[in-house]
Structure formats: structure tokens, C-alpha cells
């Protein structure tokens, strides 16, 4: 093993070794679910606090790897790297010029600054971002690693700067793309359900990994894919990459160790117990391709069928969870009367899904009173900036 360079020693001492502060960003209303997920992980320090917008916790750098890999309801994970006060641009420049950016960012990194300011003298977000970018670029230029061709190593990194009453909090985005992007879909759908929201809905509905699940209006298959990963014990981030993998302090050995530990728990199913169906043949074909490409066909079966014509007894002799996300807005685009369509769906649920657990997303508020099933529990969620009503319970 080659001896560590002076920079590598500093990274190990200041970044890898000590505990760090992390912030898990969640969608509104998912903080408690995400906190429960986080507390189930084998973190080096099992303490976390729910705050506005997410969860704060302390841990080692590998805890950040683990959280990105395994949290199903998190949007992104930030690592706090600096706190300071500045009320003039002169003071700001001095602070950020002296900060050891080379410990956290690779030379040649493509930077994106996201600045928020509240009740602070430095309220011009664009100017603050420009100061940061210039100072970081200059500092990294002194430590810029070169490739064999002599070109600077480049990667995309996002920096969050939050200013409240002249107090700065600077964070690195460890996730990169938002965590709902699991890496399983190479196709697009109109207004799809985000995977993080789908994971939350499955949990709120009390989905058990041993029971069948029918997703009869599957669209792009978000619910079916999320359920399949749960059933097969595949972590939500298994098929994607993360921004922290480009950090100077990233340990490829530790990352592979975490992945091997996860892989040892993967489950193989003797027969599919998740059934995805839709009347759109193109969507069904795309979903079927993903199911086969990512080797989850042992858990998921895709059929192309209209919901009204689908009989659950043709798929399974057991009762489990039926999950419905009726099309609305862009997905329905005036093709049918939404109230009539919703009434037909509810009628079919009562007719052929008696005894099944139900997770029903209500597309529009006025439709809540038109659900002819009593005893359901109502949950409020946010999806794409819209308030969504989820109703869960057992169909009589």
C-alpha cells in the first residue's frame, strides 16, 4: 500500500475520522416515516431529531453512504461542512477563501450553488453564489488532480448555502440526483408518482412483504417496482450512483463492504406475488423490460388488462393489498369524465376486492365523499406540490 500524501492525511483526519452533521431532506409529512427508517439502520450513532423539512443526525462518513443507499422516503442527504457569521461581502470572502475546500471537493468539480437568505444583510442570492464559486474554484485550482491526458478531473457537485440572520450554514449534497430516482426506469410516463411517495404509501397501507399486491392502474409501475425491492430486500439506492462517490474522502472499499452486506440479504421468490396491470400496452412493455433487465421477474408479473376486466382471482388465490392511483390532471387530459371514472373504479373495488386491504389515492378533494367504502383512514401527503389524500383500510 502506497504511503498517504499530505492531502490524504488531512482528509482522513478532518473528514473521514470525526463525526459529522447530516441533514435528511424529506417531503412534507414524511419526516416521521423517514425517521423510523433511519433508526432501523446500523448507524455508528443512533440519535436523530425531526426538524422542519427533515431529520438531523450525526455520524461518520460511512453512515452517509448507508443512508443514501437504504432510505426509501428521503429526498436527499446533505452533509454540513461549515457554520459562520458574515454581514458584509468582505467578511464572506474572507471566510470562504480560508475554508479547506480541497478536503471535500475534487479539483475541476462542476459546481452548482443553491442559496437561500432570510432576514440577512446579504440577501442577494446570485451575488453570494458568485462569491462562493469564485473562491472555491481558485482554491481547488491549487489542488487540481490531472488525468493521464493532462485534463482536470470533473464531476458535478451541489452546494447548499442557507443564510438566516447573517448566520451561514454550508452543506454538500451527498446524493446528487434526488433519491426518488432509483435507476430502474429508462422510460418516461406522464406525471408519475415519485418513488419516495410510493414507498411511504406502501408503509402507511401496512404492506406486508409476504402478501400479494395488485397494482391494477400501474402506469410506469412505480408501486410495483418499490414493492418488489421491498420483497427482495434490495435497497432503494442499489441501482444508482451518488455525488459522494466523487468526494476526495470517498472510500471505495467501505462502499463495497456495505453493498456486499446488503447483497447477502437479497431474497429470491419462487413465484411472483406482485401483479402490475394497465390498459396501456406501451407502458406495460416498458415496465416488463425493466422487470427483466433488473432481475426482479421472480417477484413481479406484468399483465396488460383494463381494470374493469381484471379479476384478482386469476392472479392469486390469496388476499393482500390493492393499490390504486387513478389518473387525473395531465394523465387523464379530459379523455373521460373524472367523476364517472372514479365511481366505476370504486364500484369494481367493492365488487371483486372484498376482504382486500386498500390504498386509494384520491385525485381531487371533492371525490373523497364519493368513496362508497366505510371505515377507511385518511392521510394527507404532498406530491409534486399538490396535496394528495390517501385512504387506507380493508374493503368489506
C-alpha positions as CSV (number, residue, x, y, z in Angstrom):
1,X,0.0,0.0,0.0
2,X,1.4,3.4,-1.0
3,X,2.0,5.9,1.8
4,X,-0.6,8.6,2.2
5,X,0.0,12.0,0.8
6,X,-0.2,15.1,2.9
7,X,-3.7,15.9,1.4
8,X,-4.9,12.3,2.0
9,X,-3.8,12.5,5.7
10,X,-5.7,15.8,6.1
11,X,-8.8,14.3,4.5
12,X,-8.6,11.3,6.8
13,X,-8.1,13.5,9.9
14,X,-10.7,16.1,9.2
15,X,-13.4,14.4,7.0
16,X,-13.3,10.6,7.4
17,X,-12.3,10.3,11.1
18,X,-14.6,12.7,13.0
19,X,-18.3,12.6,13.4
20,X,-20.1,14.9,11.0
21,X,-23.6,16.6,10.9
22,X,-26.1,15.4,8.3
23,X,-29.5,16.6,7.3
24,X,-32.0,14.3,5.6
25,X,-34.4,16.3,3.4
26,X,-37.9,14.8,3.1
27,X,-41.2,15.7,1.5
28,X,-43.6,17.4,3.9
29,X,-45.4,14.9,6.1
30,X,-42.8,12.1,5.6
31,X,-40.5,13.2,8.4
32,X,-41.7,10.5,10.9
33,X,-41.7,7.7,8.4
34,X,-38.2,8.6,7.3
35,X,-37.0,8.9,10.9
36,X,-38.3,5.4,11.6
37,X,-36.3,4.1,8.6
38,X,-33.2,5.9,9.7
39,X,-33.4,4.5,13.2
40,X,-33.5,0.9,11.8
41,X,-30.1,1.4,10.1
42,X,-26.9,0.2,11.9
43,X,-25.6,3.7,12.3
44,X,-22.5,4.5,14.3
45,X,-24.6,6.8,16.5
46,X,-28.3,6.1,16.9
47,X,-29.6,9.6,17.6
48,X,-31.6,11.8,15.2
49,X,-34.0,14.8,15.6
50,X,-37.0,15.6,13.4
51,X,-37.0,19.2,12.4
52,X,-38.7,21.4,9.8
53,X,-38.1,19.8,6.4
54,X,-36.4,16.7,7.5
55,X,-34.1,15.0,10.0
56,X,-30.8,16.0,11.6
57,X,-28.3,13.3,12.7
58,X,-24.7,12.9,13.5
59,X,-22.5,10.1,12.3
60,X,-19.4,9.0,10.4
61,X,-18.9,9.4,6.7
62,X,-19.9,5.8,6.0
63,X,-23.3,6.5,7.7
64,X,-24.0,8.9,4.9
65,X,-23.3,6.1,2.4
66,X,-25.7,3.8,4.2
67,X,-28.5,6.4,4.5
68,X,-28.3,7.2,0.8
69,X,-28.3,3.5,-0.1
70,X,-31.1,2.4,2.2
71,X,-33.6,5.3,2.9
72,X,-36.7,4.9,0.7
73,X,-38.5,8.1,1.8
74,X,-35.7,10.6,1.8
75,X,-35.3,13.2,-1.0
76,X,-31.6,13.9,-0.5
77,X,-28.9,13.9,2.2
78,X,-26.8,16.9,3.0
79,X,-23.5,17.0,4.9
80,X,-22.9,20.1,6.9
81,X,-19.4,21.4,6.4
82,X,-19.3,24.9,7.8
83,X,-21.1,27.4,10.0
84,X,-20.1,31.0,10.3
85,X,-21.4,34.6,10.5
86,X,-21.0,37.3,7.9
87,X,-22.9,40.5,7.2
88,X,-20.6,42.0,4.5
89,X,-19.2,40.6,1.3
90,X,-15.7,41.3,2.6
91,X,-16.3,39.1,5.6
92,X,-17.9,36.5,3.4
93,X,-15.0,36.4,1.0
94,X,-12.5,36.0,3.9
95,X,-14.5,33.1,5.4
96,X,-14.9,31.1,2.2
97,X,-11.4,31.8,0.9
98,X,-9.8,30.3,4.0
99,X,-12.0,27.2,4.1
100,X,-10.2,23.9,3.0
101,X,-12.5,23.1,0.1
102,X,-9.9,20.6,-1.2
103,X,-10.8,18.2,1.6
104,X,-14.4,18.0,0.3
105,X,-14.3,18.6,-3.4
106,X,-12.2,17.2,-6.2
107,X,-10.3,19.6,-8.4
108,X,-12.2,20.6,-11.5
109,X,-15.6,19.9,-9.9
110,X,-18.5,21.5,-11.8
111,X,-20.3,23.5,-9.1
112,X,-23.9,24.3,-8.6
113,X,-24.8,26.8,-5.8
114,X,-28.2,26.9,-4.2
115,X,-28.6,29.9,-1.9
116,X,-31.4,30.9,0.4
117,X,-31.4,34.0,2.5
118,X,-33.8,35.2,5.2
119,X,-33.6,38.3,7.4
120,X,-29.9,38.8,6.4
121,X,-27.9,41.8,5.1
122,X,-26.5,39.6,2.4
123,X,-29.9,39.0,0.7
124,X,-28.6,38.9,-3.0
125,X,-28.5,35.2,-3.6
126,X,-26.9,35.5,-7.0
127,X,-24.0,37.6,-5.6
128,X,-23.5,35.2,-2.7
129,X,-23.3,32.2,-5.1
130,X,-20.8,34.1,-7.3
131,X,-18.5,34.8,-4.3
132,X,-18.6,31.1,-3.3
133,X,-18.0,29.8,-6.8
134,X,-15.0,32.1,-7.4
135,X,-13.4,31.4,-4.1
136,X,-13.9,27.6,-4.4
137,X,-12.6,27.4,-7.9
138,X,-9.5,29.4,-7.0
139,X,-8.7,27.2,-4.0
140,X,-9.3,24.0,-5.9
141,X,-7.0,25.1,-8.7
142,X,-4.1,24.7,-6.3
143,X,-5.0,21.1,-5.7
144,X,-6.4,20.1,-9.1
145,X,-5.6,16.4,-9.9
146,X,-4.8,15.7,-13.5
147,X,-5.7,12.7,-15.7
148,X,-3.1,10.9,-17.8
149,X,-4.1,13.2,-20.6
150,X,-3.4,16.3,-18.5
151,X,-7.1,17.3,-18.2
152,X,-8.7,18.3,-14.9
153,X,-11.0,15.7,-13.3
154,X,-14.6,16.9,-13.5
155,X,-17.7,15.9,-11.6
156,X,-20.9,17.7,-10.6
157,X,-21.3,18.8,-7.1
158,X,-24.1,20.8,-5.5
159,X,-23.5,23.2,-2.5
160,X,-26.4,24.5,-0.4
161,X,-25.9,27.8,1.4
162,X,-28.5,28.8,3.9
163,X,-28.4,32.3,5.5
164,X,-30.6,33.2,8.4
165,X,-30.0,36.5,10.3
166,X,-26.4,36.6,8.9
167,X,-25.6,33.1,10.1
168,X,-24.4,30.9,7.2
169,X,-24.8,27.1,7.1
170,X,-22.9,25.4,4.2
171,X,-23.8,21.9,3.1
172,X,-22.7,19.5,0.4
173,X,-25.3,17.4,-1.4
174,X,-24.2,13.8,-0.9
175,X,-26.9,12.4,-3.1
176,X,-26.6,14.1,-6.5
177,X,-29.9,13.4,-8.3
178,X,-32.9,13.3,-6.0
179,X,-33.2,10.0,-4.2
180,X,-36.5,9.1,-5.8
181,X,-34.6,8.4,-9.0
182,X,-33.9,4.7,-8.3
183,X,-32.2,4.0,-11.6
184,X,-34.8,1.3,-12.6
185,X,-36.6,3.3,-15.3
186,X,-35.3,4.2,-18.7
187,X,-38.7,5.3,-19.9
188,X,-40.9,8.2,-19.1
189,X,-44.6,8.5,-18.1
190,X,-47.0,11.4,-17.7
191,X,-47.0,12.8,-14.2
192,X,-45.7,9.7,-12.5
193,X,-45.9,9.1,-8.7
194,X,-42.5,9.7,-7.1
195,X,-40.8,6.6,-5.7
196,X,-40.4,8.2,-2.3
197,X,-44.1,8.9,-2.0
198,X,-44.9,5.4,-3.3
199,X,-42.7,3.9,-0.6
200,X,-44.4,6.0,2.0
201,X,-47.8,4.9,0.8
202,X,-46.9,1.2,0.9
203,X,-45.8,1.7,4.5
204,X,-48.9,3.7,5.5
205,X,-51.0,1.0,4.0
206,X,-49.3,-1.6,6.2
207,X,-47.9,-3.6,3.2
208,X,-46.5,-7.0,4.4
209,X,-43.8,-8.5,2.2
210,X,-45.4,-11.9,2.4
211,X,-48.7,-11.0,1.0
212,X,-49.8,-10.4,-2.7
213,X,-50.1,-6.9,-4.1
214,X,-52.1,-5.8,-7.1
215,X,-51.3,-2.6,-8.9
216,X,-54.1,-2.5,-11.4
217,X,-53.6,1.0,-12.8
218,X,-49.8,0.7,-12.7
219,X,-48.8,3.3,-15.3
220,X,-45.0,3.3,-15.2
221,X,-45.1,0.7,-12.4
222,X,-43.7,2.8,-9.5
223,X,-45.7,1.0,-6.8
224,X,-44.8,-2.4,-8.2
225,X,-41.1,-1.7,-8.5
226,X,-41.0,-0.3,-5.0
227,X,-42.8,-3.3,-3.6
228,X,-40.5,-5.7,-5.5
229,X,-37.4,-4.1,-4.0
230,X,-39.0,-4.4,-0.5
231,X,-39.9,-8.1,-1.1
232,X,-36.5,-8.9,-2.5
233,X,-34.7,-6.9,0.2
234,X,-33.0,-4.7,-2.4
235,X,-32.0,-1.2,-1.1
236,X,-33.7,1.7,-2.8
237,X,-30.3,3.1,-4.0
238,X,-28.9,-0.2,-5.3
239,X,-29.1,0.6,-9.0
240,X,-27.8,4.2,-9.0
241,X,-24.7,6.3,-8.2
242,X,-24.3,9.2,-5.7
243,X,-22.4,12.5,-5.5
244,X,-20.4,11.4,-2.5
245,X,-18.7,8.8,-4.8
246,X,-16.7,11.7,-6.3
247,X,-15.6,13.2,-3.0
248,X,-11.9,13.1,-2.2
249,X,-12.7,11.3,1.1
250,X,-14.8,8.5,-0.6
251,X,-13.8,5.0,0.4
252,X,-14.5,2.5,-2.4
253,X,-13.6,-0.3,0.0
254,X,-16.1,0.8,2.6
255,X,-18.7,1.2,-0.1
256,X,-18.2,-2.3,-1.5
257,X,-18.3,-3.7,2.1
258,X,-21.8,-2.1,2.6
259,X,-23.0,-3.3,-0.7
260,X,-21.9,-6.9,-0.1
261,X,-23.6,-6.9,3.3
262,X,-26.9,-5.8,1.5
263,X,-26.4,-8.4,-1.3
264,X,-26.1,-11.2,1.3
265,X,-29.8,-10.4,2.3
266,X,-31.3,-10.5,-1.2
267,X,-34.3,-12.8,-1.5
268,X,-35.3,-15.0,-4.4
269,X,-39.1,-15.7,-4.8
270,X,-40.4,-18.9,-6.1
271,X,-43.4,-17.2,-7.8
272,X,-44.5,-13.6,-8.4
273,X,-46.6,-12.0,-5.7
274,X,-46.8,-8.5,-7.1
275,X,-49.1,-8.1,-10.1
276,X,-48.9,-4.9,-12.2
277,X,-51.5,-4.2,-14.8
278,X,-52.5,-1.4,-17.2
279,X,-54.5,-0.9,-20.3
280,X,-51.6,1.0,-22.0
281,X,-49.6,-1.7,-23.9
282,X,-46.6,0.6,-24.3
283,X,-46.3,1.2,-20.6
284,X,-46.7,-2.5,-19.8
285,X,-44.0,-3.3,-22.3
286,X,-41.6,-0.8,-20.8
287,X,-42.3,-2.0,-17.3
288,X,-41.8,-5.6,-18.3
289,X,-38.5,-4.7,-19.8
290,X,-37.3,-3.1,-16.6
291,X,-38.5,-6.1,-14.5
292,X,-36.5,-8.4,-16.7
293,X,-33.4,-6.2,-17.0
294,X,-33.1,-5.7,-13.2
295,X,-33.8,-9.4,-12.4
296,X,-37.0,-8.9,-10.4
297,X,-39.3,-11.0,-12.6
298,X,-39.4,-13.6,-9.8
299,X,-41.4,-11.1,-7.7
300,X,-43.3,-9.1,-10.4
301,X,-45.7,-10.2,-13.1
302,X,-46.9,-7.7,-15.7
303,X,-50.2,-8.1,-17.5
304,X,-51.9,-5.8,-19.9
305,X,-55.5,-5.6,-18.8
306,X,-58.2,-3.0,-18.3
307,X,-59.0,-2.5,-14.6
308,X,-62.7,-3.3,-15.0
309,X,-61.9,-6.6,-16.7
310,X,-59.2,-7.7,-14.2
311,X,-60.3,-10.4,-11.8
312,X,-57.8,-10.8,-8.9
313,X,-58.6,-14.5,-8.6
314,X,-57.0,-15.0,-12.0
315,X,-53.7,-13.8,-10.5
316,X,-53.7,-15.1,-6.9
317,X,-55.9,-17.2,-4.6
318,X,-54.7,-15.1,-1.6
319,X,-55.9,-11.7,-0.5
320,X,-53.4,-8.9,0.1
321,X,-53.1,-5.2,-0.8
322,X,-54.7,-3.5,-3.8
323,X,-53.3,-0.1,-4.5
324,X,-54.9,2.5,-6.8
325,X,-53.6,5.8,-8.1
326,X,-56.4,6.8,-10.5
327,X,-55.4,9.1,-13.4
328,X,-56.1,12.8,-13.1
329,X,-54.9,16.1,-14.3
330,X,-52.3,15.6,-17.1
331,X,-52.7,11.8,-17.0
332,X,-56.4,12.0,-17.9
333,X,-56.4,15.2,-20.0
334,X,-60.2,15.3,-20.4
335,X,-60.4,11.9,-22.0
336,X,-63.3,10.8,-19.7
337,X,-65.4,12.3,-17.0
338,X,-63.2,12.0,-13.9
339,X,-66.2,11.6,-11.5
340,X,-67.8,8.8,-13.6
341,X,-64.4,7.1,-14.0
342,X,-63.7,7.3,-10.3
343,X,-67.2,5.9,-9.4
344,X,-66.6,3.0,-11.8
345,X,-63.3,2.2,-10.1
346,X,-64.9,2.3,-6.6
347,X,-67.7,0.1,-7.8
348,X,-65.3,-2.5,-9.1
349,X,-63.3,-2.5,-5.9
350,X,-66.4,-3.3,-3.8
351,X,-67.5,-5.9,-6.3
352,X,-64.3,-8.1,-6.7
353,X,-61.8,-7.0,-4.0
354,X,-63.8,-7.8,-0.9
355,X,-61.6,-8.6,2.1
356,X,-58.5,-6.9,0.5
357,X,-56.5,-4.2,2.1
358,X,-56.9,-0.9,0.1
359,X,-54.6,2.0,-0.6
360,X,-56.5,4.6,-2.6
361,X,-55.1,7.9,-3.8
362,X,-57.9,10.5,-4.1
363,X,-57.1,12.7,-7.1
364,X,-59.4,15.5,-6.3
365,X,-60.8,16.7,-2.9
366,X,-64.4,16.6,-3.9
367,X,-64.2,12.9,-4.7
368,X,-63.5,11.9,-1.0
369,X,-67.1,11.8,-0.2
370,X,-67.8,9.6,-3.2
371,X,-65.8,6.6,-1.9
372,X,-68.5,4.0,-1.0
373,X,-66.3,2.1,1.4
374,X,-66.6,2.9,5.1
375,X,-64.0,2.7,7.9
376,X,-61.0,3.9,5.9
377,X,-58.2,6.0,7.4
378,X,-57.3,9.3,5.7
379,X,-53.7,10.5,5.3
380,X,-52.5,13.8,3.8
381,X,-49.5,13.8,1.5
382,X,-47.7,16.2,-0.8
383,X,-46.9,15.1,-4.3
384,X,-45.5,17.5,-7.0
385,X,-46.6,20.5,-4.9
386,X,-50.1,19.2,-4.7
387,X,-52.0,17.9,-1.6
388,X,-52.9,14.3,-2.1
389,X,-55.4,12.4,0.1
390,X,-54.6,8.7,0.7
391,X,-57.3,6.4,2.1
392,X,-56.3,3.1,3.6
393,X,-58.2,0.2,5.2
394,X,-59.9,-3.1,4.5
395,X,-62.7,-3.4,1.9
396,X,-65.7,-5.1,3.5
